[in-house]
Amino acid sequence: MKKFNLLALLLVAIMLFATACGGGATDNADSNQDAQALNEDNNDVIEIKYATVGPDEHQYTIAANKFKELIEEKSDGRIKVTLFPNAQLGGEREMAEGVRMGTIQMTTVTSDGALPAWVKDTQIFSIPYLFTDRDHVYKALDGIISEELNPQFEKANFKHLGFVELGFRHFTNNKTEINSIDDIEGLKIRVQEAPIWFALIDALKGTATPIPFNELYTALQQGVVDGQENPLATIKSMKFYEVQKYLALDAHTYAPGSVLMNLDFFNSLSEENQKLVQEAVDEMKEYQRALIAGQDDENIKFLEEQGMIITEPDRKPFMEATKDIPNLDKVKELVNPELVELVRNVQ
């Protein structure tokens, strides 16, 4: 009888221990769900610091303002966005690093600018003459490129929410009209600090000079470089026409901006708030793209009125001179050649 009682007590103890262990797992799962729902249930306002490098008229700040409007409306004020334009929180590299580390919640930066330091395949946007038109661009951005790059962004602690418009890039300079490749020879051109950009300018026989974007106006003004390359809207919003006389509409690359949020911050939001953030970015993206793309003719007219001499050189020689850049060993190490071909063939 004593042995039976001892055995019964032992079985009861084992059952209680197993129940405690199982209950602990359930409790942990419930705790995780409660933590995720905290942002939704808590009456406290969720604060988002959103940094951009340009002024109010810049493409990225236009996007940030629209996001602020949309998310505050969608969340009934539960999510509040404070904007920091004009590189108040640093240049693009500093802002991207701030988002990655969590000191800034959101930013929009040029996809192939500072970001290759963490997601090297973003340098695909530096491949010359990769895209034929904006329809090709948007299908690739929202399709194969997002599918390939988003997991890479997450590994670097970024939540990549979408691509907005910066635009097709063109050369400006303060020395000479550009009607052919020969006119670029010897010009000191500011570029982003990446091997593909150096290869592009080398192929056109210019001299590539890396300078941070927020220092570019002064560098042009002081003659540190002769020229630069950027989309029309950037040339206008940054007032480069004040320190540049010649513009060549060669459209050598297309540049998008990456809308980034700190991944840990995004994951801390409730599912409802995550959905609202993504919806707001999706709506903002469509609005901003249409707005910026529709301003090209207006921007050209404005720049002419400011005294810029504008040329439209035949692009075929430019395309021929740069066609081997994707096949350079130093470029293939940076950008997956298979991804380049997939993007070229997007229908």
SULRA-V346513 format. One record per pair of residues at least 24 apart in sequence whose C-alpha atoms are under 6 Angstrom apart, sorted by sequence separation. I is the first residue (numbers start at 1). J is the second residue. D is the distance in Angstrom with one decimal. If there is no record, write none. Layout:
I/J/D ; I/J/D
This chain:
55/85/5.7 ; 54/85/5.8 ; 55/86/4.8 ; 51/83/5.9 ; 53/85/5.7 ; 54/86/4.6 ; 45/78/4.8 ; 46/79/4.7 ; 47/80/5.1 ; 48/81/4.7 ; 49/82/5.1 ; 50/83/4.9 ; 51/84/4.6 ; 52/85/4.7 ; 53/86/4.9 ; 45/79/5.7 ; 51/85/5.8 ; 53/87/4.0 ; 52/87/6.0 ; 189/225/5.9 ; 188/225/5.0 ; 188/226/5.0 ; 189/227/4.8 ; 190/228/4.7 ; 189/228/5.0 ; 174/226/5.7 ; 173/226/5.4 ; 173/227/3.8 ; 49/104/5.7 ; 52/107/5.9 ; 172/227/5.3 ; 49/105/5.3 ; 50/106/4.5 ; 51/107/4.8 ; 172/228/5.5 ; 48/105/5.6 ; 50/107/5.3 ; 100/157/5.6 ; 171/228/5.9 ; 172/229/6.0 ; 100/158/5.9 ; 171/229/4.3 ; 170/229/5.1 ; 169/229/6.0 ; 170/230/5.4 ; 169/230/4.5 ; 170/231/5.9 ; 169/231/4.2 ; 246/308/5.5 ; 248/310/5.8 ; 168/231/5.3 ; 245/308/4.8 ; 246/309/4.9 ; 247/310/4.8 ; 248/311/4.9 ; 249/312/4.8 ; 167/231/5.2 ; 248/312/5.6 ; 177/246/5.7 ; 174/244/4.8 ; 178/248/5.8 ; 173/244/5.4 ; 174/245/5.0 ; 173/246/5.3 ; 172/246/5.4 ; 172/247/4.4 ; 171/247/5.9 ; 171/248/5.4 ; 113/192/6.0 ; 170/249/5.3 ; 170/250/5.5 ; 170/251/5.2 ; 169/251/5.1 ; 168/251/5.2 ; 169/253/5.5 ; 168/253/5.7 ; 169/254/5.9 ; 168/254/4.2 ; 167/254/5.6 ; 167/255/5.3 ; 166/255/5.4 ; 166/256/5.0 ; 165/256/5.0 ; 166/257/6.0 ; 164/256/5.6 ; 163/256/5.9 ; 164/257/5.0 ; 163/257/5.4 ; 163/258/4.9 ; 162/259/5.5 ; 161/259/5.5 ; 161/260/5.9 ; 160/260/4.8 ; 159/260/5.7 ; 159/261/5.0 ; 158/261/5.9 ; 159/262/5.9 ; 158/262/5.1 ; 159/263/4.7 ; 158/263/4.8 ; 157/263/5.1 ; 203/322/6.0 ; 164/285/5.4 ; 129/252/5.4 ; 128/252/5.3 ; 129/253/5.6 ; 165/289/5.2 ; 128/253/5.1 ; 179/313/4.8 ; 111/256/5.9 ; 111/257/5.2 ; 110/257/4.4 ; 111/258/5.2 ; 109/257/5.3 ; 108/257/6.0 ; 109/258/5.5 ; 108/258/5.3 ; 108/259/4.5 ; 107/260/5.4 ; 106/260/5.5 ; 106/261/4.4 ; 105/261/5.5 ; 105/262/5.4 ; 102/262/5.7 ; 100/262/5.6 ; 99/262/5.1 ; 58/237/5.4 ; 57/237/5.6 ; 71/280/5.6 ; 70/280/5.6 ; 124/335/6.0 ; 67/280/5.9 ; 120/334/5.9 ; 121/335/4.9 ; 67/284/5.7 ; 66/284/5.8 ; 63/288/5.8 ; 39/269/5.7 ; 40/270/5.6 ; 39/270/5.7 ; 36/268/5.9 ; 37/270/4.8 ; 36/270/5.0
